[in-house]
């Protein structure tokens, strides 16, 4: 996940936005309340996402920040976002997503928004992800591809953690 940024920090920045979209879904054999709490509880986020730290203020205009690396004192990678919208056990929308990477910034501007929707499904929950705002420039191809893989890994990790 992090290694892609080693390549990207060497390329000049561009500011183009066209909607590349990531859409994924996964069935989790737990109720919506359990899934919702796993997505917003810092200790749970750290477990399923293998993070060293998470800070979440679960309210509209709250924050959602997660850090990875060898220690909390020296993180390699941090995602900082704002909770644009939140509906108990149904919806989390993250926006104003910014990245900190120890080796440098990504070489382009993003306008990312990630929407996590929880729907009751038979004996569990269907967790749906829609992530938008990826630049359509070739410079962002590797970042987009890595984001697709990272979201797939994250959804699988939530499922494994809860089941």
C-alpha positions as CSV (number, residue, x, y, z in Angstrom):
1,X,0.0,0.0,0.0
2,X,2.7,2.5,0.9
3,X,5.3,1.6,-1.7
4,X,3.3,3.2,-4.5
5,X,4.0,6.6,-3.0
6,X,7.8,6.1,-3.4
7,X,7.2,6.2,-7.2
8,X,4.7,9.0,-7.2
9,X,6.5,11.6,-5.2
10,X,9.0,12.0,-8.0
11,X,6.4,13.2,-10.6
12,X,5.3,16.8,-10.9
13,X,1.9,17.8,-9.6
14,X,-1.2,18.2,-11.8
15,X,-4.7,19.4,-10.8
16,X,-7.2,17.6,-13.0
17,X,-10.4,16.1,-11.7
18,X,-12.5,13.6,-13.6
19,X,-14.5,11.0,-11.7
20,X,-12.8,7.7,-11.6
21,X,-14.9,5.6,-9.2
22,X,-14.2,2.6,-7.0
23,X,-17.3,0.5,-6.2
24,X,-17.1,-2.5,-4.0
25,X,-19.3,-4.5,-1.7
26,X,-19.0,-7.3,0.7
27,X,-21.4,-9.4,2.8
28,X,-20.5,-9.6,6.5
29,X,-22.2,-12.2,8.7
30,X,-23.0,-9.6,11.5
31,X,-25.7,-7.1,12.1
32,X,-25.4,-3.5,10.9
33,X,-24.7,-2.2,14.4
34,X,-21.6,-4.4,14.7
35,X,-20.3,-3.4,11.3
36,X,-21.0,0.3,11.9
37,X,-19.1,0.2,15.3
38,X,-16.1,-1.6,13.7
39,X,-15.9,1.2,11.1
40,X,-15.9,3.9,13.7
41,X,-14.3,2.6,16.9
42,X,-10.5,3.5,17.0
43,X,-9.4,0.3,18.8
44,X,-11.3,-1.8,16.3
45,X,-10.0,0.2,13.3
46,X,-6.4,-0.4,14.5
47,X,-7.1,-4.2,14.8
48,X,-8.8,-4.8,11.4
49,X,-6.7,-2.2,9.5
50,X,-3.4,-3.0,11.2
51,X,-3.0,0.7,12.1
52,X,-0.9,2.1,14.9
53,X,-3.4,4.8,15.7
54,X,-7.0,5.9,14.8
55,X,-8.9,9.0,16.0
56,X,-12.6,9.2,15.2
57,X,-15.1,11.9,16.2
58,X,-18.2,10.1,14.9
59,X,-20.5,13.0,14.1
60,X,-21.2,15.3,11.2
61,X,-18.1,17.4,10.5
62,X,-16.1,15.1,12.8
63,X,-12.7,13.6,12.0
64,X,-11.6,10.2,10.8
65,X,-7.8,9.8,11.0
66,X,-5.8,6.7,10.7
67,X,-2.0,6.2,10.9
68,X,0.3,3.3,9.9
69,X,3.9,2.6,10.6
70,X,6.3,1.2,13.1
71,X,5.1,3.4,15.9
72,X,2.6,6.2,16.8
73,X,5.6,8.5,17.3
74,X,6.9,8.0,13.8
75,X,4.1,7.1,11.4
76,X,4.9,6.3,7.8
77,X,1.5,7.1,6.4
78,X,-1.6,9.0,7.7
79,X,-5.1,9.5,6.2
80,X,-6.9,12.5,7.5
81,X,-10.6,13.0,6.6
82,X,-13.7,14.8,7.6
83,X,-17.0,13.0,8.3
84,X,-19.3,14.7,5.9
85,X,-22.4,12.7,6.7
86,X,-23.2,10.0,9.2
87,X,-26.4,8.0,9.8
88,X,-26.4,5.5,12.7
89,X,-25.9,1.9,11.4
90,X,-26.6,3.0,7.7
91,X,-24.1,5.5,6.3
92,X,-20.6,7.1,6.7
93,X,-19.4,9.6,4.1
94,X,-15.7,10.7,4.4
95,X,-14.5,13.8,2.5
96,X,-11.7,16.2,2.4
97,X,-9.4,13.2,2.5
98,X,-5.8,14.2,2.8
99,X,-2.6,12.1,2.9
100,X,0.6,12.4,4.8
101,X,3.4,10.3,3.6
102,X,6.8,10.3,5.4
103,X,8.7,10.4,2.1
104,X,6.7,13.2,0.5
105,X,3.4,14.2,-0.8
106,X,1.5,12.5,-3.6
107,X,2.3,14.5,-6.8
108,X,-1.2,15.5,-7.6
109,X,-4.3,17.0,-6.0
110,X,-7.3,14.8,-5.2
111,X,-10.9,15.5,-4.5
112,X,-11.8,12.2,-2.8
113,X,-15.0,11.2,-1.1
114,X,-15.7,7.7,0.2
115,X,-19.2,6.5,1.0
116,X,-19.8,3.5,3.1
117,X,-23.4,2.2,3.1
118,X,-24.7,-0.6,5.3
119,X,-27.7,-2.5,4.2
120,X,-29.5,-5.4,6.0
121,X,-29.1,-8.6,4.0
122,X,-30.5,-11.9,5.2
123,X,-28.4,-12.9,8.2
124,X,-26.0,-10.0,8.1
125,X,-24.9,-6.8,6.5
126,X,-24.1,-5.8,2.9
127,X,-21.3,-3.2,3.2
128,X,-21.0,-1.1,0.0
129,X,-18.2,1.3,-0.8
130,X,-18.2,4.1,-3.4
131,X,-15.0,6.1,-3.6
132,X,-14.9,9.1,-6.0
133,X,-12.7,12.0,-7.0
134,X,-9.6,10.3,-8.3
135,X,-7.8,12.3,-10.9
136,X,-8.1,10.9,-14.4
137,X,-4.6,12.0,-15.3
138,X,-2.1,9.2,-16.2
139,X,0.0,10.4,-13.3
140,X,-2.7,9.1,-10.9
141,X,-3.0,5.6,-12.5
142,X,-0.9,3.8,-10.0
143,X,-2.5,5.6,-7.1
144,X,-6.0,4.7,-8.4
145,X,-4.9,1.0,-8.9
146,X,-3.4,0.9,-5.4
147,X,-6.5,2.5,-3.9
148,X,-8.7,-0.2,-5.6
149,X,-6.5,-2.9,-4.0
150,X,-6.3,-1.2,-0.7
151,X,-10.1,-0.8,-0.4
152,X,-10.6,-4.5,-1.3
153,X,-8.1,-5.4,1.4
154,X,-9.8,-3.1,3.9
155,X,-13.2,-4.6,3.3
156,X,-11.9,-8.1,3.5
157,X,-10.1,-7.2,6.8
158,X,-13.3,-5.8,8.3
159,X,-15.1,-9.0,7.4
160,X,-12.4,-11.3,8.9
161,X,-12.3,-9.1,12.0
162,X,-16.0,-9.4,12.6
163,X,-16.6,-13.0,11.6
